[in-house]
Amino acid sequence: MKNARHPRYARHRFPAEVISHAVWLYFRFPLSLRIVEEMLAARGILVSHETVRQWALKFGQSFANQIRRRLPAPGDKWHLDEVMITIAGRKHWLWRAVDQHGTVLDILVQSRRNATAAKRLLRKLLKKQGIVPRVMITDKLASYAAAKRVVMPGVEHLQHKSLNNRAENSHQPTRRRERTMKRFKSAGQAQRFLSVHDQVANLFRRSANSNAAEHREARSQAFTAWADVTGVAVSF
């Protein structure tokens, strides 16, 4: 069991177990900050929703980075898709890439939906993943083909809407969070939140073909990994 007095929680009034649990609730489920506050209050833990927000900002990205390093190597088939989100009354585009197993590889919030934006996504993916995919699957947006010719010229590219359901389905949790948060307040906030949200979802994602016993085992392993990432034992 990890020592509860992990140095990353130094000078925090609340125990490390409370902080890590609050961060897990906020990023794992479509819950508002105020609902997380009430759930903690039901356990006798009196903390404001603003404190939960500060914990999410301080620890979320660090946890996500550690989760990313622990996940298996990405598959060789990448599905890319973009979806429109409204931020402060203006259209933005959330670009997301997932592999054939459903693991979210990365996301990028941009104000454009053109070849330049697609190139930025591909370059970020190559830098973060450290490998080149065998196949790239997208919808028929011409920007993908233009970007691939420059960034990944040797990669096979399939463009067909029905082939890209995996990437399109990966946007559904984002839509739920967007409603809960009453839309994102800025592009930076959306980028920060979703970068953490998707990695936590990766860790606790249930395989579509798993049976009940396999799911329980995978969930147990995910909680063990979360305890390692946060530096505290799971106690809730």
ABEGO torsion letter per residue (X at the ends): XBBABBAAABGBABBAAAAAAAAAAAAABBBBAAAAAAAAAAAGBBBBAAAAAAAAAAAAAAAAAAAAAABBBBBABBBBBBBBBBBGGBBBBBBBBBBAAGBBABBBBBABBBAAAAAAAAAAAAAAAGBBBABBBBBABAAAAAAAAAABAABBBBBBAAAAAAAAAAAAAAAAAAAAAGEBABAAAAAAAAAAAAAAAAAABBBAABBAAAAAAAAAAAAAAAAAAAGBBBAX
